[in-house]
Amino acid sequence: YNNRPYVSAVGFIKRGDYIEIKVYKNSTLYRVVRELSRFVLNITLDPLVIVYSAFKKHLDTSYVEKDLERNGDLVFSKSALAHIVVEKTHEDEYEEFSLFKFKVVSISVNRDVVFEPFTRCYSNLIELAIYVSKLLSIKEPASELLEELNSRIDSSLTVITKTCNEEYREVTYKLTRLIMRVERENNH
């Protein structure tokens, strides 16, 4: 996308030989998916890849970029568990989002990657990223949602502090700095 690899955390549903992805119209991902007809879904459980790709506008993305490898017009993650090459076939437009349908072109398993168990650290770091992304999208800073998000963020931070190693606590520190910046901006 724009002559650079584009990485974004995205959920999808696989139905037979097709994959569906719901993309919000106000996102960069929406513009990327509309423009590209083929790309790779790099399947990863690495919370650092998920966090750094989700907050590429706010955090240094070198962790993700050094992991990417171009093969023609497709971009593969060297550390992904698997790669699914998809080709866009259809788009259903709704008011705030579009539902894109893709044909699966190929699926490959990365036999070189070390597969680690999914831990409480990983799940809480990913949850924290989700809560922070929601926090960034709130237009009304004095809402009930803000209170709920802050409570959930605190719970995730407690688990991360107890269960994660230094590398994961470092990205958590970066996310908490982002939270503080957002709160300062909302208070002005």
GUTOR-953544 format. One line per field, with one value per atom (N, C-alpha, C): residue number from 1; x, y, z; residue in three letters; atom name. Coordinates in nm, 4 decimals. Example, Ala and Ser with C-alpha at 12.3 -4.5 7.8 and 13.67 -1.06 7.14 Angstrom:
<lumkols>
seq = c(1/1/1/2/2/2)
X = c(1.3190/1.2300/1.3200/1.2850/1.3670/1.2900)
Y = c(-0.5690/-0.4500/-0.3300/-0.2250/-0.1060/0.0030)
Z = c(0.7800/0.7800/0.7800/0.7080/0.7140/0.7870)
type = c(ALA/ALA/ALA/SER/SER/SER)
atom = c(N/CA/C/N/CA/C)
</lumkols>
This chain:
<lumkols>
seq = c(1/1/1/2/2/2/3/3/3/4/4/4/5/5/5/6/6/6/7/7/7/8/8/8/9/9/9/10/10/10/11/11/11/12/12/12/13/13/13/14/14/14/15/15/15/16/16/16/17/17/17/18/18/18/19/19/19/20/20/20/21/21/21/22/22/22/23/23/23/24/24/24/25/25/25/26/26/26/27/27/27/28/28/28/29/29/29/30/30/30/31/31/31/32/32/32/33/33/33/34/34/34/35/35/35/36/36/36/37/37/37/38/38/38/39/39/39/40/40/40/41/41/41/42/42/42/43/43/43/44/44/44/45/45/45/46/46/46/47/47/47/48/48/48/49/49/49/50/50/50/51/51/51/52/52/52/53/53/53/54/54/54/55/55/55/56/56/56/57/57/57/58/58/58/59/59/59/60/60/60/61/61/61/62/62/62/63/63/63/64/64/64/65/65/65/66/66/66/67/67/67/68/68/68/69/69/69/70/70/70/71/71/71/72/72/72/73/73/73/74/74/74/75/75/75/76/76/76/77/77/77/78/78/78/79/79/79/80/80/80/81/81/81/82/82/82/83/83/83/84/84/84/85/85/85/86/86/86/87/87/87/88/88/88/89/89/89/90/90/90/91/91/91/92/92/92/93/93/93/94/94/94/95/95/95/96/96/96/97/97/97/98/98/98/99/99/99/100/100/100/101/101/101/102/102/102/103/103/103/104/104/104/105/105/105/106/106/106/107/107/107/108/108/108/109/109/109/110/110/110/111/111/111/112/112/112/113/113/113/114/114/114/115/115/115/116/116/116/117/117/117/118/118/118/119/119/119/120/120/120/121/121/121/122/122/122/123/123/123/124/124/124/125/125/125/126/126/126/127/127/127/128/128/128/129/129/129/130/130/130/131/131/131/132/132/132/133/133/133/134/134/134/135/135/135/136/136/136/137/137/137/138/138/138/139/139/139/140/140/140/141/141/141/142/142/142/143/143/143/144/144/144/145/145/145/146/146/146/147/147/147/148/148/148/149/149/149/150/150/150/151/151/151/152/152/152/153/153/153/154/154/154/155/155/155/156/156/156/157/157/157/158/158/158/159/159/159/160/160/160/161/161/161/162/162/162/163/163/163/164/164/164/165/165/165/166/166/166/167/167/167/168/168/168/169/169/169/170/170/170/171/171/171/172/172/172/173/173/173/174/174/174/175/175/175/176/176/176/177/177/177/178/178/178/179/179/179/180/180/180/181/181/181/182/182/182/183/183/183/184/184/184/185/185/185/186/186/186/187/187/187/188/188/188)
X = c(0.0861/0.0000/0.0899/0.0720/0.1595/0.3066/0.3356/0.4715/0.5401/0.4650/0.5213/0.4363/0.4991/0.4183/0.3228/0.2010/0.1025/0.0617/0.0744/0.0401/-0.0669/-0.1703/-0.2772/-0.3365/-0.3664/-0.4355/-0.5785/-0.6237/-0.7586/-0.8127/-0.9395/-1.0081/-1.0803/-1.1017/-1.1719/-1.2468/-1.3393/-1.4146/-1.3894/-1.3523/-1.3332/-1.4574/-1.5163/-1.6343/-1.6022/-1.5676/-1.5303/-1.4053/-1.4143/-1.3004/-1.2994/-1.3822/-1.3915/-1.3614/-1.3155/-1.2879/-1.3640/-1.4229/-1.4935/-1.4229/-1.4104/-1.3482/-1.4370/-1.4694/-1.5471/-1.4475/-1.4571/-1.3627/-1.4397/-1.4058/-1.4718/-1.4218/-1.5141/-1.4851/-1.3907/-1.3782/-1.2912/-1.1466/-1.1130/-0.9793/-0.8904/-0.7611/-0.6645/-0.6813/-0.7093/-0.7285/-0.8378/-0.9422/-1.0507/-0.9974/-0.9170/-0.8603/-0.7669/-0.6902/-0.5986/-0.6765/-0.7772/-0.8547/-0.9305/-0.9806/-1.0510/-0.9556/-0.8320/-0.7357/-0.6726/-0.6441/-0.5743/-0.6729/-0.6412/-0.7280/-0.6751/-0.5437/-0.4798/-0.3866/-0.3863/-0.2890/-0.2802/-0.1948/-0.1681/-0.2233/-0.2962/-0.3308/-0.2217/-0.1385/-0.0317/-0.0863/-0.0983/-0.1599/-0.0545/-0.0776/0.0173/-0.0552/0.0115/-0.0368/0.0580/0.1588/0.2587/0.1955/0.1791/0.1132/0.1910/0.3229/0.3997/0.3695/0.3571/0.3205/0.1818/0.0905/-0.0462/-0.0489/0.0209/0.0202/0.0901/0.2099/0.2830/0.2121/0.1478/0.0762/-0.0522/-0.1170/-0.2403/-0.2144/-0.0959/-0.0653/0.0494/0.0533/0.1636/0.1733/0.0639/0.0683/0.1303/0.1355/0.1782/0.3070/0.3445/0.4609/0.5596/0.6835/0.7872/0.7532/0.7480/0.7053/0.8218/0.9440/1.0588/1.0509/0.9886/0.9727/0.8982/0.7938/0.7128/0.7827/0.8358/0.8933/1.0106/1.0941/1.2091/1.1657/1.0420/0.9887/0.9252/0.9107/0.8376/0.9297/0.8739/0.9489/0.8550/0.9012/0.8202/0.8470/0.7398/0.7485/0.6575/0.7160/0.6358/0.5566/0.4255/0.3410/0.2824/0.3219/0.2688/0.3729/0.3239/0.4120/0.3829/0.4882/0.4767/0.5518/0.4957/0.5635/0.6443/0.7744/0.8620/0.8264/0.7655/0.7339/0.5884/0.5111/0.3701/0.3616/0.2584/0.2348/0.1913/0.1163/0.0663/0.0394/0.0255/-0.0031/-0.1213/-0.2187/-0.3331/-0.3344/-0.3137/-0.3215/-0.4673/-0.5224/-0.6634/-0.6780/-0.7892/-0.8234/-0.9660/-0.9821/-1.1117/-1.2121/-1.3321/-1.4375/-1.5614/-1.5852/-1.7126/-1.7021/-1.7822/-1.7925/-1.9384/-1.9843/-2.1170/-2.0958/-2.1519/-2.1356/-2.2510/-2.2155/-2.3113/-2.2765/-2.3528/-2.3326/-2.1915/-2.1462/-2.0173/-1.9054/-1.9381/-1.8351/-1.8706/-1.7752/-1.7986/-1.7602/-1.8315/-1.7990/-1.7404/-1.6112/-1.5409/-1.5360/-1.5525/-1.5438/-1.4240/-1.3453/-1.2244/-1.2240/-1.1726/-1.1484/-1.0096/-0.9968/-0.8667/-0.7894/-0.6735/-0.5878/-0.4937/-0.4346/-0.3452/-0.3329/-0.3013/-0.2742/-0.1434/-0.0507/0.0749/0.1074/0.1639/0.2044/0.3539/0.3930/0.5341/0.5963/0.6667/0.7244/0.8489/0.9025/1.0232/0.9959/0.8715/0.8406/0.8263/0.8712/0.8554/0.7174/0.6387/0.5027/0.5027/0.4664/0.4606/0.3168/0.2952/0.1581/0.1056/-0.0227/-0.0875/-0.1044/-0.0515/-0.0476/-0.1429/-0.1588/-0.2377/-0.1732/-0.0407/0.0309/-0.0133/-0.0088/-0.0446/-0.1890/-0.2800/-0.4212/-0.4492/-0.3857/-0.4088/-0.3416/-0.2285/-0.1646/-0.2502/-0.3064/-0.3945/-0.5231/-0.5785/-0.6968/-0.6656/-0.5499/-0.5094/-0.5056/-0.4499/-0.4433/-0.5836/-0.6762/-0.8144/-0.8759/-0.8564/-0.9131/-0.8522/-0.7221/-0.6569/-0.7064/-0.7248/-0.7752/-0.9169/-0.9987/-1.1330/-1.1244/-1.0326/-1.0124/-0.9745/-0.8907/-0.8491/-0.9647/-1.0654/-1.1762/-1.2925/-1.2876/-1.3968/-1.4007/-1.5179/-1.5356/-1.5780/-1.6498/-1.6987/-1.6167/-1.5168/-1.4293/-1.4978/-1.6150/-1.6809/-1.7902/-1.7750/-1.8795/-1.8631/-1.9716/-1.9667/-1.8690/-1.8594/-1.7666/-1.6236/-1.5899/-1.4557/-1.4249/-1.5196/-1.5007/-1.4809/-1.5642/-1.5534/-1.4189/-1.3770/-1.2488/-1.1329/-1.1356/-1.0291/-1.0231/-1.1374/-1.1417/-1.0818/-1.1175/-1.0649/-0.9151/-0.8729/-0.7299/-0.6539/-0.7054/-0.6407/-0.6306/-0.7367/-0.7343/-0.6290/-0.6230/-0.5223/-0.3817/-0.3616/-0.2292/-0.1845/-0.2779/-0.2453/-0.1939/-0.2621/-0.2202/-0.0880/-0.0724/0.0513/0.1707/0.1537/0.2613/0.3045/0.2096/0.2383/0.2890/0.2492/0.2741/0.3674/0.3966/0.4750/0.6224/0.7065/0.8489/0.8768/1.0016/1.0413/1.0026/1.0194/0.9879/0.8404/0.7526/0.6091/0.5713/0.6384/0.6119/0.6563/0.7600/0.8075/0.7008/0.6371/0.5315/0.4103/0.3867/0.2786/0.3054/0.4295/0.4686/0.4400/0.4721/0.4464/0.2963/0.2155/0.0700/0.0161/0.0695/0.0220/0.0621/0.1792/0.2185/0.1213/0.0779/-0.0203/-0.1533/-0.1947/-0.3180/-0.3081/-0.1949/-0.1777/-0.1827/-0.1233/-0.1268/-0.2698/-0.3464/-0.4862/-0.5669/-0.5449/-0.6175/-0.5830/-0.4552/-0.4151/-0.4853/-0.4868/-0.5520/-0.7016/-0.7651/-0.9093/-0.9421/-0.8496/-0.8734/-0.8483/-0.7956/-0.7696/-0.8726)
Y = c(-0.1180/0.0000/0.1233/0.2119/0.3292/0.2884/0.1762/0.1235/0.0833/0.0633/0.0165/-0.0979/-0.1946/-0.3010/-0.2412/-0.2879/-0.2393/-0.3567/-0.3389/-0.4432/-0.3895/-0.4684/-0.4278/-0.5513/-0.5388/-0.6471/-0.6530/-0.7709/-0.7848/-0.9225/-0.9248/-1.0519/-1.0921/-1.2194/-1.2656/-1.3937/-1.4278/-1.5531/-1.6314/-1.7580/-1.8450/-1.9313/-1.9235/-2.0032/-2.0792/-2.2085/-2.2885/-2.2326/-2.2028/-2.1474/-1.9953/-1.9348/-1.7892/-1.7356/-1.6114/-1.5406/-1.4096/-1.3723/-1.2454/-1.1585/-1.0294/-0.9336/-0.8096/-0.7689/-0.6471/-0.5337/-0.4262/-0.3156/-0.1842/-0.1042/0.0249/0.1271/0.2064/0.2977/0.4118/0.4444/0.5552/0.5108/0.3868/0.3343/0.3318/0.3328/0.3155/0.1775/0.0782/-0.0583/-0.0617/0.0157/0.0214/0.0668/0.1728/0.2221/0.1185/0.0498/-0.0535/-0.1677/-0.2181/-0.3324/-0.2938/-0.1729/-0.1294/-0.1208/-0.0777/-0.0584/-0.1897/-0.2805/-0.4042/-0.5161/-0.5940/-0.7084/-0.8370/-0.8428/-0.9615/-0.9188/-0.9951/-0.9726/-1.0966/-1.0890/-1.2032/-1.1755/-1.2724/-1.2712/-1.3525/-1.2847/-1.3500/-1.3861/-1.5139/-1.5595/-1.5616/-1.4819/-1.4743/-1.4694/-1.5194/-1.5056/-1.4157/-1.3606/-1.2771/-1.1448/-1.1213/-0.9975/-0.8721/-0.8822/-0.7636/-0.7235/-0.8204/-0.7896/-0.7263/-0.7820/-0.7299/-0.5868/-0.5622/-0.4287/-0.3269/-0.3593/-0.2624/-0.2336/-0.3336/-0.3073/-0.2286/-0.2522/-0.1797/-0.0319/-0.0012/0.1363/0.1961/0.1619/0.2073/0.3599/0.4316/0.5785/0.6349/0.5541/0.6034/0.5407/0.4235/0.3515/0.3230/0.3002/0.2622/0.1235/0.1111/-0.0150/-0.1007/-0.0672/-0.1433/-0.2909/-0.3205/-0.4604/-0.5409/-0.4824/-0.5507/-0.5463/-0.4310/-0.4138/-0.5071/-0.5343/-0.6232/-0.7684/-0.7989/-0.9337/-0.9592/-0.8545/-0.8669/-0.8996/-0.9755/-1.0160/-1.0081/-0.9406/-0.9214/-1.0354/-1.0867/-1.1863/-1.1360/-1.0665/-1.0008/-0.8882/-0.8890/-0.7840/-0.8233/-0.9396/-0.9872/-0.9717/-0.9483/-0.9295/-1.0384/-1.1123/-1.2229/-1.1894/-1.2323/-1.2218/-1.3493/-1.3330/-1.4496/-1.5255/-1.4570/-1.5218/-1.5691/-1.5517/-1.5950/-1.7467/-1.7946/-1.9389/-1.9934/-1.9120/-1.9523/-1.8281/-1.8487/-1.7403/-1.7818/-1.6934/-1.7181/-1.6079/-1.6464/-1.5501/-1.5455/-1.4238/-1.4067/-1.3111/-1.3286/-1.2421/-1.1914/-1.0596/-0.9967/-1.0344/-1.0733/-1.1097/-1.0227/-0.9639/-0.8955/-0.7994/-0.6937/-0.5992/-0.5649/-0.5821/-0.5354/-0.4110/-0.2996/-0.1732/-0.1497/-0.1071/-0.0669/0.0768/0.1338/0.2752/0.3039/0.2296/0.2587/0.1649/0.0536/-0.0449/-0.1138/-0.1903/-0.2788/-0.4200/-0.5167/-0.6571/-0.7065/-0.7385/-0.7839/-0.9358/-0.9927/-1.1373/-1.1667/-1.2673/-1.3041/-1.4534/-1.4905/-1.6303/-1.6655/-1.7808/-1.8279/-1.8799/-1.8199/-1.8613/-1.9725/-1.9535/-2.0560/-2.0394/-2.1506/-2.1514/-2.2277/-2.1663/-2.2356/-2.2238/-2.3292/-2.3331/-2.3033/-2.2180/-2.1842/-2.2883/-2.3823/-2.4923/-2.4498/-2.3307/-2.2837/-2.2071/-2.1668/-2.0828/-2.1677/-2.1107/-2.1758/-2.1388/-2.2367/-2.2144/-2.2165/-2.1045/-2.0950/-2.1042/-2.1551/-2.1577/-2.0151/-1.9986/-1.8698/-1.8512/-1.7425/-1.7238/-1.6139/-1.6042/-1.4946/-1.3605/-1.3576/-1.2355/-1.1937/-1.2860/-1.2552/-1.2051/-1.2792/-1.2419/-1.1061/-1.0758/-0.9466/-0.8321/-0.8584/-0.7551/-0.7226/-0.8242/-0.8024/-0.7314/-0.7732/-0.7036/-0.5574/-0.5317/-0.3940/-0.3134/-0.3718/-0.3030/-0.2708/-0.3641/-0.3412/-0.2262/-0.2263/-0.1205/0.0158/0.0189/0.1459/0.1958/0.1063/0.1505/0.2056/0.1452/0.1990/0.3347/0.3466/0.4728/0.5840/0.5522/0.6506/0.6951/0.6093/0.6419/0.7133/0.7277/0.7923/0.9415/0.9869/1.1289/1.2088/1.1438/1.2083/1.1587/1.2355/1.1860/1.1632/1.2171/1.2014/1.0950/0.9959/0.8952/0.7791/0.7012/0.5809/0.4790/0.4759/0.3847/0.4119/0.5383/0.5752/0.5142/0.5216/0.4620/0.3106/0.2466/0.1021/0.0639/0.1389/0.1102/0.1265/0.2325/0.2538/0.1402/0.0887/-0.0238/-0.1492/-0.1749/-0.2919/-0.2777/-0.1560/-0.1309/-0.1602/-0.1135/-0.1399/-0.2897/-0.3641/-0.5095/-0.5767/-0.5382/-0.5950/-0.5618/-0.4371/-0.3959/-0.4766/-0.5084/-0.5887/-0.7264/-0.7914/-0.9250/-0.9161/-0.8163/-0.8005/-0.7830/-0.7025/-0.6792/-0.8093/-0.8965/-1.0227/-1.1330/-1.1324/-1.2498/-1.2279/-1.1040/-1.0780/-1.0518/-1.0857/-1.0564/-0.9111/-0.8711/-0.7317/-0.6797/-0.7619/-0.7193/-0.6791/-0.7563/-0.7275/-0.6124/-0.6026/-0.4879/-0.3571/-0.3628/-0.2429/-0.1888/-0.2757/-0.2290/-0.1824/-0.2440/-0.2002/-0.0585/-0.0325/0.1022/0.2031/0.1673/0.2566/0.2819/0.1785/0.1968/0.2836/0.2677/0.3517/0.4978/0.5213/0.6594/0.7172/0.6337/0.6763/0.7107/0.6292/0.6546/0.7899/0.8138/0.9399/1.0595/1.0443/1.1527/1.1811/1.0762/1.0917/1.1595/1.1178/1.1789/1.3261/1.3608/1.5030/1.5829/1.5279/1.5960/1.6126/1.5124/1.5197/1.6191/1.6431/1.7372/1.8813/1.9036/2.0417/2.0883)
Z = c(0.0000/0.0000/0.0000/-0.0950/-0.1104/-0.1167/-0.1829/-0.2010/-0.0709/0.0354/0.1627/0.2131/0.2818/0.3424/0.4447/0.4463/0.5432/0.6311/0.7612/0.8570/0.9501/0.9719/1.0611/1.1273/1.2544/1.3231/1.2709/1.2333/1.1786/1.2143/1.2477/1.2696/1.1429/1.1245/1.0052/1.0365/0.9467/0.9572/0.8294/0.8441/0.7271/0.7112/0.5931/0.5594/0.4312/0.4451/0.3288/0.2638/0.1347/0.0607/0.0606/0.1463/0.1498/0.2892/0.2913/0.4164/0.4129/0.5270/0.5391/0.6425/0.6077/0.6980/0.7050/0.8269/0.8510/0.8768/0.7968/0.8072/0.8181/0.9197/0.9382/0.8366/0.7848/0.6740/0.7117/0.8380/0.8776/0.9013/0.8677/0.8967/0.7729/0.7973/0.6881/0.6268/0.7091/0.6590/0.5523/0.5703/0.4717/0.3358/0.3369/0.2112/0.1487/0.2305/0.1807/0.1164/0.1855/0.1344/0.0068/0.0007/-0.1211/-0.2397/-0.2139/-0.3219/-0.3708/-0.2796/-0.3161/-0.3484/-0.4484/-0.4807/-0.4199/-0.3928/-0.3327/-0.2208/-0.1139/-0.0075/0.0801/0.1823/0.2702/0.4090/0.4634/0.6053/0.6746/0.7530/0.8278/0.9649/0.9924/1.1168/1.2274/1.3314/1.4415/1.5750/1.6758/1.8135/1.8933/1.8254/1.8914/1.9319/2.0611/2.1046/2.0667/2.0537/2.0156/1.8711/1.7824/1.6439/1.6407/1.7175/1.7199/1.7739/1.8843/1.9451/1.8558/1.8099/1.7283/1.5962/1.5379/1.4124/1.4370/1.5510/1.5823/1.6142/1.6662/1.7083/1.6277/1.4987/1.4138/1.4048/1.4273/1.4238/1.5514/1.6566/1.7876/1.8391/1.7869/1.8375/1.7243/1.7606/1.6642/1.6088/1.4766/1.4148/1.3647/1.4025/1.3524/1.3929/1.5080/1.5508/1.4438/1.3871/1.2865/1.1504/1.1137/0.9805/0.9534/1.0549/1.0338/1.0130/1.0456/1.0323/0.8950/0.8156/0.6888/0.5722/0.4775/0.3596/0.2393/0.1367/0.0164/-0.0814/-0.1421/-0.2481/-0.3603/-0.4568/-0.5602/-0.4976/-0.5179/-0.4606/-0.3253/-0.2730/-0.1452/-0.0341/0.0887/0.2037/0.3064/0.3431/0.4374/0.5658/0.6781/0.8068/0.8270/0.8525/0.8727/1.0005/1.0966/1.2239/1.2342/1.1278/1.1309/1.1383/1.2045/1.2126/1.0775/1.0043/0.8729/0.7897/0.6584/0.5650/0.4785/0.4665/0.3796/0.2737/0.1493/0.0394/-0.0048/-0.0106/-0.0458/-0.1634/-0.2339/-0.3462/-0.3262/-0.3334/-0.3068/-0.4157/-0.3719/-0.4671/-0.4555/-0.3356/-0.3150/-0.1965/-0.2008/-0.0899/-0.0675/0.0567/0.0973/0.1823/0.1371/0.2090/0.3056/0.4251/0.5266/0.5659/0.6559/0.6892/0.7411/0.8426/0.9060/0.8641/0.8006/0.7669/0.6364/0.5864/0.4725/0.5134/0.4583/0.4781/0.3461/0.3485/0.2287/0.2277/0.1090/0.0923/0.0017/0.0405/-0.0312/-0.0606/-0.1760/-0.2107/-0.1584/-0.0941/-0.0472/-0.1684/-0.1945/-0.3056/-0.2597/-0.1399/-0.0854/0.0653/0.1304/0.2739/0.2926/0.3664/0.3942/0.5430/0.5963/0.7368/0.7424/0.8338/0.8522/0.9446/0.8886/0.9664/1.0445/1.0171/1.0838/1.2130/1.2342/1.3491/1.4759/1.5873/1.7177/1.7702/1.8040/1.8514/2.0039/2.0639/2.2095/2.2561/2.3765/2.4299/2.4490/2.4302/2.4512/2.6017/2.6565/2.8016/2.8476/2.9797/3.0374/3.0042/3.0001/2.9611/2.8218/2.7259/2.5875/2.5785/2.6398/2.6254/2.6892/2.8015/2.8658/2.7911/2.7286/2.6488/2.5256/2.4637/2.3489/2.3938/2.5079/2.5609/2.5897/2.6490/2.6767/2.5464/2.4416/2.3119/2.2607/2.2759/2.2320/2.3112/2.4438/2.5271/2.4932/2.4697/2.4362/2.3006/2.2039/2.0727/2.0858/2.1723/2.1957/2.2642/2.3587/2.4293/2.3303/2.2340/2.1335/2.0447/2.0317/1.9416/2.0106/2.1417/2.2149/2.1833/2.1457/2.1130/2.2368/2.3280/2.4503/2.5693/2.6148/2.7215/2.8567/2.8783/3.0076/3.0034/2.9219/2.9062/3.0036/3.0201/3.1045/3.0463/2.9137/2.8480/2.8920/2.9106/2.9549/3.0914/3.1829/3.3158/3.3056/3.2246/3.2070/3.1452/3.0438/2.9791/3.0769/3.1559/3.2547/3.3556/3.3968/3.4897/3.4254/3.3007/3.2296/3.2033/3.1703/3.1500/3.2779/3.3924/3.5208/3.5490/3.5193/3.5411/3.4539/3.3264/3.2359/3.2827/3.3255/3.3726/3.4941/3.5833/3.7007/3.6600/3.5665/3.5209/3.4456/3.3606/3.2832/3.3759/3.4789/3.5747/3.6432/3.6702/3.7405/3.6486/3.5198/3.4358/3.3167/3.2821/3.1604/3.1897/3.0931/3.1064/3.0676/3.0744/3.0530/2.9141/2.8117/2.6748/2.6611/2.7230/2.7158/2.8087/2.9221/3.0104/2.9457/2.8619/2.7919/2.6968/2.6188/2.5282/2.6087/2.7239/2.8120/2.8619/2.8971/2.9402/2.8291/2.7046/2.5911/2.5746/2.5941/2.5836/2.6968/2.8176/2.9286/2.9060/2.8459/2.8111/2.7079/2.6149/2.5152/2.5830/2.6783/2.7543/2.8258/2.8912/2.9641/2.8688/2.7509/2.6527/2.6082/2.5830/2.5410/2.6516/2.7763/2.8879/2.9024/2.8830/2.8903/2.7798/2.6582/2.5454/2.5692/2.6278/2.6543/2.7648/2.8545/2.9642/2.9240/2.8049/2.7588/2.6629)
type = c(TYR/TYR/TYR/ASN/ASN/ASN/ASN/ASN/ASN/ARG/ARG/ARG/PRO/PRO/PRO/TYR/TYR/TYR/VAL/VAL/VAL/SER/SER/SER/ALA/ALA/ALA/VAL/VAL/VAL/GLY/GLY/GLY/PHE/PHE/PHE/ILE/ILE/ILE/LYS/LYS/LYS/ARG/ARG/ARG/GLY/GLY/GLY/ASP/ASP/ASP/TYR/TYR/TYR/ILE/ILE/ILE/GLU/GLU/GLU/ILE/ILE/ILE/LYS/LYS/LYS/VAL/VAL/VAL/TYR/TYR/TYR/LYS/LYS/LYS/ASN/ASN/ASN/SER/SER/SER/THR/THR/THR/LEU/LEU/LEU/TYR/TYR/TYR/ARG/ARG/ARG/VAL/VAL/VAL/VAL/VAL/VAL/ARG/ARG/ARG/GLU/GLU/GLU/LEU/LEU/LEU/SER/SER/SER/ARG/ARG/ARG/PHE/PHE/PHE/VAL/VAL/VAL/LEU/LEU/LEU/ASN/ASN/ASN/ILE/ILE/ILE/THR/THR/THR/LEU/LEU/LEU/ASP/ASP/ASP/PRO/PRO/PRO/LEU/LEU/LEU/VAL/VAL/VAL/ILE/ILE/ILE/VAL/VAL/VAL/TYR/TYR/TYR/SER/SER/SER/ALA/ALA/ALA/PHE/PHE/PHE/LYS/LYS/LYS/LYS/LYS/LYS/HIS/HIS/HIS/LEU/LEU/LEU/ASP/ASP/ASP/THR/THR/THR/SER/SER/SER/TYR/TYR/TYR/VAL/VAL/VAL/GLU/GLU/GLU/LYS/LYS/LYS/ASP/ASP/ASP/LEU/LEU/LEU/GLU/GLU/GLU/ARG/ARG/ARG/ASN/ASN/ASN/GLY/GLY/GLY/ASP/ASP/ASP/LEU/LEU/LEU/VAL/VAL/VAL/PHE/PHE/PHE/SER/SER/SER/LYS/LYS/LYS/SER/SER/SER/ALA/ALA/ALA/LEU/LEU/LEU/ALA/ALA/ALA/HIS/HIS/HIS/ILE/ILE/ILE/VAL/VAL/VAL/VAL/VAL/VAL/GLU/GLU/GLU/LYS/LYS/LYS/THR/THR/THR/HIS/HIS/HIS/GLU/GLU/GLU/ASP/ASP/ASP/GLU/GLU/GLU/TYR/TYR/TYR/GLU/GLU/GLU/GLU/GLU/GLU/PHE/PHE/PHE/SER/SER/SER/LEU/LEU/LEU/PHE/PHE/PHE/LYS/LYS/LYS/PHE/PHE/PHE/LYS/LYS/LYS/VAL/VAL/VAL/VAL/VAL/VAL/SER/SER/SER/ILE/ILE/ILE/SER/SER/SER/VAL/VAL/VAL/ASN/ASN/ASN/ARG/ARG/ARG/ASP/ASP/ASP/VAL/VAL/VAL/VAL/VAL/VAL/PHE/PHE/PHE/GLU/GLU/GLU/PRO/PRO/PRO/PHE/PHE/PHE/THR/THR/THR/ARG/ARG/ARG/CYS/CYS/CYS/TYR/TYR/TYR/SER/SER/SER/ASN/ASN/ASN/LEU/LEU/LEU/ILE/ILE/ILE/GLU/GLU/GLU/LEU/LEU/LEU/ALA/ALA/ALA/ILE/ILE/ILE/TYR/TYR/TYR/VAL/VAL/VAL/SER/SER/SER/LYS/LYS/LYS/LEU/LEU/LEU/LEU/LEU/LEU/SER/SER/SER/ILE/ILE/ILE/LYS/LYS/LYS/GLU/GLU/GLU/PRO/PRO/PRO/ALA/ALA/ALA/SER/SER/SER/GLU/GLU/GLU/LEU/LEU/LEU/LEU/LEU/LEU/GLU/GLU/GLU/GLU/GLU/GLU/LEU/LEU/LEU/ASN/ASN/ASN/SER/SER/SER/ARG/ARG/ARG/ILE/ILE/ILE/ASP/ASP/ASP/SER/SER/SER/SER/SER/SER/LEU/LEU/LEU/THR/THR/THR/VAL/VAL/VAL/ILE/ILE/ILE/THR/THR/THR/LYS/LYS/LYS/THR/THR/THR/CYS/CYS/CYS/ASN/ASN/ASN/GLU/GLU/GLU/GLU/GLU/GLU/TYR/TYR/TYR/ARG/ARG/ARG/GLU/GLU/GLU/VAL/VAL/VAL/THR/THR/THR/TYR/TYR/TYR/LYS/LYS/LYS/LEU/LEU/LEU/THR/THR/THR/ARG/ARG/ARG/LEU/LEU/LEU/ILE/ILE/ILE/MET/MET/MET/ARG/ARG/ARG/VAL/VAL/VAL/GLU/GLU/GLU/ARG/ARG/ARG/GLU/GLU/GLU/ASN/ASN/ASN/ASN/ASN/ASN/HIS/HIS/HIS)
atom = c(N/CA/C/N/CA/C/N/CA/C/N/CA/C/N/CA/C/N/CA/C/N/CA/C/N/CA/C/N/CA/C/N/CA/C/N/CA/C/N/CA/C/N/CA/C/N/CA/C/N/CA/C/N/CA/C/N/CA/C/N/CA/C/N/CA/C/N/CA/C/N/CA/C/N/CA/C/N/CA/C/N/CA/C/N/CA/C/N/CA/C/N/CA/C/N/CA/C/N/CA/C/N/CA/C/N/CA/C/N/CA/C/N/CA/C/N/CA/C/N/CA/C/N/CA/C/N/CA/C/N/CA/C/N/CA/C/N/CA/C/N/CA/C/N/CA/C/N/CA/C/N/CA/C/N/CA/C/N/CA/C/N/CA/C/N/CA/C/N/CA/C/N/CA/C/N/CA/C/N/CA/C/N/CA/C/N/CA/C/N/CA/C/N/CA/C/N/CA/C/N/CA/C/N/CA/C/N/CA/C/N/CA/C/N/CA/C/N/CA/C/N/CA/C/N/CA/C/N/CA/C/N/CA/C/N/CA/C/N/CA/C/N/CA/C/N/CA/C/N/CA/C/N/CA/C/N/CA/C/N/CA/C/N/CA/C/N/CA/C/N/CA/C/N/CA/C/N/CA/C/N/CA/C/N/CA/C/N/CA/C/N/CA/C/N/CA/C/N/CA/C/N/CA/C/N/CA/C/N/CA/C/N/CA/C/N/CA/C/N/CA/C/N/CA/C/N/CA/C/N/CA/C/N/CA/C/N/CA/C/N/CA/C/N/CA/C/N/CA/C/N/CA/C/N/CA/C/N/CA/C/N/CA/C/N/CA/C/N/CA/C/N/CA/C/N/CA/C/N/CA/C/N/CA/C/N/CA/C/N/CA/C/N/CA/C/N/CA/C/N/CA/C/N/CA/C/N/CA/C/N/CA/C/N/CA/C/N/CA/C/N/CA/C/N/CA/C/N/CA/C/N/CA/C/N/CA/C/N/CA/C/N/CA/C/N/CA/C/N/CA/C/N/CA/C/N/CA/C/N/CA/C/N/CA/C/N/CA/C/N/CA/C/N/CA/C/N/CA/C/N/CA/C/N/CA/C/N/CA/C/N/CA/C/N/CA/C/N/CA/C/N/CA/C/N/CA/C/N/CA/C/N/CA/C/N/CA/C/N/CA/C/N/CA/C/N/CA/C/N/CA/C/N/CA/C/N/CA/C/N/CA/C/N/CA/C/N/CA/C/N/CA/C/N/CA/C/N/CA/C/N/CA/C/N/CA/C/N/CA/C/N/CA/C/N/CA/C/N/CA/C/N/CA/C/N/CA/C/N/CA/C/N/CA/C/N/CA/C/N/CA/C/N/CA/C/N/CA/C/N/CA/C/N/CA/C/N/CA/C/N/CA/C/N/CA/C/N/CA/C/N/CA/C/N/CA/C/N/CA/C/N/CA/C/N/CA/C/N/CA/C/N/CA/C/N/CA/C)
</lumkols>
